[in-house]
Amino acid sequence: SGGEDESPDYIWDSAGRIHDSGYAVEIRLPLASIRFDGGEQVRMGVLFWRRVSRAGVSVSWPALEPGKWVFEKHAWLTFDRLESILTREVIPSATFGMGQERETPSRWTGFDGRSDFGLSAKVGLTSTVTLDVTVNPDFSQVESDAFQVEVNQRYPVFFSEKRPFFMEGAGLMTLAGSAMDSSMIAAVHTRRIVNPSAGVKLTGSVGRLQFCTLTALDDVPEGIDGEDRLFNVGRLQYSPGAGNYIGAIVTDMESGADFNRVAGGDLSWRVGEHQRIIGMILYSRSDAPGLGSRGGFAGSASWSYSTRRNSVQGFIEHYDRDFRMDTAFLNRVGITSGWGYADWNFYPGKGR
C-alpha cells in the first residue's frame, strides 16, 4: 500500500537484440536475490509492465482489471522442485589516507596518515530470515544520488536509501498512509542514520507474519554538540489475505538525556472489488534538554473507489504540534490537512 520502492539495486543480468518485428529482452535474476521457501512445489508471481511515454500507453501482462495495481495481479510460476539459497556474504573494507598542510607558501608539514577498517556480513538463517551485521561500514562504492533542484524548496529534499546494509527488507518499514503526497514521506528513513559505526538488522517472514528489527549506533561528527545516537526499530506486519495487512511499529532514539519513542499501527484493507481503506496512527514521547517531556499523536486515513468508468479518492492527515519522530522523513507537524480527487473516463468505440 505504500507504493513502489525504486531503491533496491539487486544483482541481475540482461541482454537484448533487435529483430524484424521489434526487439527481445532477456533478464536473469539470481535466486540469491529473492527470499522464498524451497521445496517440491514453489509458486511465485510475475507481472510485466511497460509504459510507452511518447504515446501515453501502458501495457501489462497479465492484464490488470480496473481498480487493481501491479501488486494485486500476477501470472503464477510453479516450479516442481526449487531449493532456496541461504545467503552468505562478507564484505571487508580498508581505507588509507595521507594528508599534508601548508605552513608557509614554500613549506609543508609532515604527512598525517589515517587508516580505517570495517566489515559487513549478511547471513541467511533460514530461506526467509536474514541477519545483517556491520561494523564501521564503508559506503564509498554506493551509487551517487540523482540531481534534484533545491531552489525555492520549502522542505528538505528526499533522497532514497542506497546503502546496502539498510536496503534489506526496507519495504517492510513503509507504513500505510505515508507517501510523497503526505507530510510524512517515510516513517523509517534510514538516511537519518548518517554515520553508523555499528548496526544489526534481522528481517524475514514466518507464514503470514513479516518482521524487521534494526539497531544502529550513529556517530556524531567532531565539532558538533551532542552525544552519539542509538536507533532501534521494530516492525511487524500480518497479512490475513492477498492485498490486505495490519501492522505495528515501535521506534526509539537515545542520545544522552535526549530520547524519542514512537509506537503505533497501520492498516491496508480492500473492501470488495473496488474499494480500499488505508490508515495509520502513531503516538510519540520525547524528552529533550531544556524542552522537557512532550507527547503527541499523528495519524492519516484514506479511502478510494475505482472502476473502469470512474474513480474517487479522499485523504486526511493530522500531526500534533508536539509530535516528533526522529526516524521519519516528516515535513511538518502542527497541521491538519486533506485532499479529494475524482475522475470520469470515456472510451471511444473500437473503430475510433
CORRAQUI-V765674 format. One line per field, one symbol per residue. phi: phi as a letter, one per 40 degrees, with the letter a starting at -180 (. if undefined). burial: b if it has 24 or more other C-alpha atoms within 12 Angstrom, else e. A space follows every 50 residues. Layout:
phi = ???
burial = ???
This chain:
phi = .cgcbccdbccabaaaacbcbiabbbbbbccccbcaccicbbbbbaabbb bcccbgbbbbbccccdgbbccbaaccbbbcaaccbccbbbbcaabbabab bccbdbbbcccbcbbabaababbccbcbbbbbbabfcbbcccdccccbcb cfccbcccbccbcddcccgcccccccgbaccbcccacbbcccccbccaab abbiabgcbbaabababbccccgbchcdbbbbbbababbcacgbababab babbagccaabbbiaaabbcbgcbbabbaaabbbbbabdgbgcababaaa aabbbabccaabbaaaaabccccaaccccbcabgbbaaabaaabbbbccc cb
burial = bbeeeeeeeeeeeeeeeeeeeeeeeeeeeeebbbbbbbeeeeeeeeeeee eeeeeeeeeeeeeeeebbbbebbeeeeeeeeeebbbbeeebeeeeeeeee eeeeeeeeeeeeeeeeebbbbbbbeebbbbbbbbbbbbbeeeeeeeeeee eeeeeeebbbbbbbbbbbbbbbbbbbbbbeebbbbbbbbbbbbbbbbbbb bbbbbeeeebbbbbbbbbbeeeeeeeebbbbbbbbbbbeeeebbbbbbbb bbbbbeebbbbbbbbbbbbbeeebbbbbbbbbbbbbbeeeeeebbbbbbb bbbbbbeeeeebbbbbbbbbebbbbbbbbbbbbeeeeeeeeeeeeeeeee ee
